[in-house]
Amino acid sequence: MADMEAQVAEALRTELERQAEATKTLIVTPTGDRLTVNGIVDLEALAMAAVGAVAGGP
């Protein structure tokens, strides 16, 4: 996986896990390099995580 792709994937994974912990209405199950996601996802927060990864943000 290219470096930028790895950064975006990690940012998305981290954000989904953060949402799962914060809301308890989302279940995220990691399996290797994939995730199973069940529940409601805040797409705006997820998009911001991806943009932040591309822009070099936190």
N, C-alpha and C positions, 0 to 999 in steps of 0.2 A: 504494500500500500504506500502510495506517495506520501511525503511528509505532510503536505497540506490536507490531504484526505484523512490521514491519521489524526491530525489536530481537530478537524471538524467532527470525526467519528467520536473522539474522546469527549469533546464538548457536548455533543448530543447525548451521549451515554451519561455523562455527569449530570446534565440538566434533567434528563428523564428520571434518574435515580433521586435527584433532589426533590422533584415534584412528587415522586412516589412517597418519599419520607414525609414531606410537608402536608400532603393532602389525605393520605390513607385511602383515596378513591382510585388510586392507580397502582397496578402491580407490574413491576419490571423484573423479569427473570433473565439473567445473562446466561448464555450458552456459548462459550468460546467467543468468537468474533460476532455473534448475533445476539439480539435481544428479543424476547417475547414481551409485548406490551399489552396490558388489558386495563381499560379504564379511560378516563377523560384526561386528555393532554392539553395543556395550555400552549397552543401553537405559537402565540406571540413570544412567549418566553423561550420556546425552543428555537424559533427563528433568530432571536437576539443572541442566543448562545452560538449558533452557527456563524452569524455575522461577526461576532466578537472573535471567534476562532480565526476567521479569515483575515480580519483586520489586525489581529495580534493583541486583542483585548484580554481581560482576565477571564 
